[in-house]
């Protein structure tokens, strides 16, 4: 996937501005460098004048190491896939070290368990929990949903709203916007959309298109509009 510098910077700068990431913040690299979340984990704090804590490679998947480093270096920002966040929370729940310095948690890239926000808030009251989503083709993250408390009747977290300079559409087979609650395909548009797939023009033409003066990526995922513009996967986004 070919991502421009402009596209990646748009995501980084919007997250930093939206949640006031600054020189006092410290993040931790827990994703592999071949995974797109690592782009924000490294360049998010650094772009704001903050710092990044790098675990030693031999212990990079050890949750106790994460807790020790978070405590020792006063880590304020966490960004990972939900399963790694779950591992961190589970380790803190069963141990004697809590990442009490955390003020902002971003998680995305996979299904987000509905128990995670409340478990985090019990450990670190006041920490902001932000569910993010999108696709590699949309430059790391394309949408967000900040959660204080999740309705226990909802089986998963809603997609939420587009990040800055990005757009979402739920469309039918003819590319027309679906009414609220009607299932359609999710399209991502705006500055974050990739150039395409390197040396694969056929696949690029299948997944990317220009419409209404905007470049769009056809995700292939299904979603629906909720009142207020929130979209989610049918059967997983609550009543």
C-alpha positions in Angstrom: 0.0 0.0 0.0 1.4 3.4 -1.0 0.8 6.0 1.6 2.0 9.6 1.1 3.8 11.6 3.8 0.8 14.1 3.6 -1.7 11.4 4.4 0.2 10.0 7.4 0.9 13.5 8.8 -2.8 14.3 8.5 -3.7 11.5 10.8 -0.8 12.2 13.3 -1.5 15.9 13.5 -5.3 15.5 13.9 -4.9 13.0 16.8 -2.4 15.2 18.5 -4.6 18.3 18.2 -7.8 16.5 19.1 -6.4 15.0 22.3 -3.8 17.7 23.2 -0.8 15.5 22.8 2.2 17.7 23.6 5.8 17.8 24.9 4.9 16.4 28.3 3.5 13.2 26.8 5.4 9.9 26.5 4.3 6.9 24.5 5.5 3.4 24.3 6.2 1.3 21.1 4.5 -2.1 21.4 3.6 -2.8 17.8 6.0 -4.2 15.2 7.6 -1.8 12.8 5.9 -3.7 9.9 2.4 -2.8 11.4 0.8 0.6 10.5 -0.1 1.5 14.1 3.6 1.8 14.8 3.6 5.0 12.7 1.5 6.8 15.2 3.2 5.1 18.2 6.6 6.6 17.1 5.8 9.8 15.3 2.7 10.8 17.3 4.5 11.8 20.5 7.7 12.9 18.6 5.7 15.2 16.3 4.3 16.9 19.4 7.7 17.3 21.1 7.2 14.3 23.4 9.1 11.1 23.8 8.8 7.4 23.0 9.8 4.5 25.3 11.2 1.5 23.5 11.1 -1.8 25.4 14.1 -4.1 25.0 13.4 -6.5 22.1 13.7 -9.6 24.4 10.9 -8.3 26.5 8.9 -6.4 24.0 5.8 -8.7 24.5 6.1 -8.9 28.3 3.2 -7.1 30.0 5.1 -6.7 33.2 7.9 -4.9 31.3 5.2 -2.6 29.9 3.9 -1.8 33.4 7.4 -1.3 34.8 8.4 1.0 31.9 5.1 2.9 32.1 5.6 3.5 35.8 9.3 4.3 35.6 9.0 6.7 32.6 5.6 8.1 33.4 4.1 7.0 30.1 0.9 9.0 29.4 -0.1 7.7 25.9 -0.9 4.1 24.9 -1.7 3.0 21.3 -2.2 -0.6 20.3 -4.5 -3.3 19.0 -7.2 -4.3 21.5 -5.6 -7.6 22.4 -2.4 -6.0 23.6 -4.4 -3.4 25.6 -6.3 -6.4 27.1 -3.0 -8.0 28.1 -1.8 -4.8 29.7 -5.0 -4.3 31.7 -5.1 -8.0 32.8 -1.5 -7.8 34.0 -2.3 -4.6 36.0 -5.4 -6.2 37.5 -3.5 -9.1 38.8 -0.3 -7.3 39.9 1.0 -4.6 42.1 1.8 -2.0 39.4 -0.8 0.1 37.7 -0.1 2.4 34.7 -1.5 5.4 36.7 0.3 8.0 34.6 -1.8 7.1 31.5 -4.1 9.9 30.4 -5.0 8.7 26.9 -5.5 5.3 25.4 -6.1 4.7 21.7 -6.9 1.2 20.4 -8.0 -0.1 17.0 -7.1 -2.4 14.2 -9.3 -5.2 15.4 -12.6 -5.9 17.3 -12.7 -4.0 20.5 -14.2 -5.8 23.5 -16.9 -3.9 25.3 -15.4 -4.6 28.7 -12.1 -2.7 28.0 -13.3 0.9 28.6 -14.7 0.1 32.1 -11.8 -2.1 33.1 -9.4 0.7 32.1 -11.3 3.3 34.0 -11.4 1.2 37.1 -7.6 1.0 37.0 -6.9 4.6 35.9 -9.9 6.9 36.6 -9.9 9.9 34.3 -7.9 8.2 31.5 -9.6 8.8 28.1 -10.5 5.8 26.1 -10.7 6.2 22.3 -11.7 3.4 20.0 -10.2 4.0 16.5 -10.7 2.3 13.2 -10.0 2.5 9.5 -7.7 0.6 7.2 -4.1 0.7 6.2 -5.3 2.1 2.9 -6.7 5.1 5.0 -3.4 6.0 6.7 -3.4 4.3 10.2 -6.7 5.5 11.6 -9.7 7.1 9.9 -12.4 7.3 12.6 -12.8 7.5 16.3 -15.3 7.0 19.1 -14.3 8.3 22.6 -16.0 6.3 25.3 -16.7 7.2 28.9 -19.1 4.3 29.5 -20.5 1.8 27.1 -24.1 0.6 27.2 -23.8 -3.0 28.4 -26.4 -4.1 25.9 -24.1 -3.2 23.0 -22.0 -6.2 21.7 -19.2 -3.9 20.4 -18.0 -0.4 20.1 -19.5 1.9 17.3 -17.2 3.1 14.5 -17.9 6.7 15.6 -16.9 9.7 13.4 -14.3 10.5 10.8 -11.0 12.1 11.8 -10.1 15.5 10.4 -10.0 15.8 6.6 -11.4 12.3 6.3 -14.8 11.1 5.3 -17.0 8.0 5.6 -19.9 6.8 3.5 -22.2 3.8 3.7 -23.4 3.1 0.2 -25.5 0.6 -1.7 -24.4 -1.4 -4.7 -24.8 1.6 -7.0 -22.7 3.9 -4.8 -25.7 5.8 -3.3 -25.8 6.7 0.4 -27.9 4.4 2.5 -30.6 5.7 4.8 -30.1 5.3 8.6 -30.0 1.7 9.8 -29.8 0.3 6.2 -26.7 -1.9 5.6 -24.2 -0.9 3.0 -20.5 -0.9 2.1 -18.2 1.4 4.1 -16.1 3.8 2.0 -13.3 5.9 3.4 -12.5 9.2 1.7 -10.4 12.3 2.0 -6.7 13.2 2.6 -5.9 9.8 4.3 -6.7 7.6 1.3 -3.7 5.8 -0.2 -2.3 6.2 -3.7 -3.1 2.5 -4.3 -1.2 -0.8 -4.4 2.3 -0.7 -5.7 2.7 -2.3 -9.1 -0.9 -3.6 -9.0 -3.0 -1.3 -11.1 -5.8 -3.8 -11.5 -6.4 -4.2 -7.8 -6.0 -0.4 -7.3 -8.7 0.3 -9.8 -11.0 -2.2 -8.1 -10.7 -0.7 -4.6 -10.0 3.0 -5.2 -12.2 5.5 -7.1 -12.8 9.2 -7.6 -16.3 10.5 -7.0 -17.8 13.9 -6.0 -14.3 15.5 -6.2 -13.0 13.1 -3.6 -10.8 10.0 -3.6 -12.4 7.0 -2.0 -11.3 3.6 -0.8 -13.9 0.8 -0.9 -13.3 -1.2 2.3 -15.5 -4.2 1.5 -16.8 -3.9 5.1 -20.4 -3.6 5.9 -21.9 -0.8 8.1 -24.9 1.4 8.6 -25.6 5.0 9.6 -26.9 5.5 13.1 -28.7 8.7 14.0 -26.0 11.4 14.5 -23.8 9.9 11.8 -22.3 7.0 13.8 -21.7 3.9 11.7 -20.9 0.4 12.6 -20.9 -3.2 11.6 -24.5 -4.7 11.5 -25.1 -7.0 14.4 -22.2 -5.6 16.3 -23.0 -1.9 16.8 -25.7 -2.1 19.4 -29.5 -1.6 19.1 
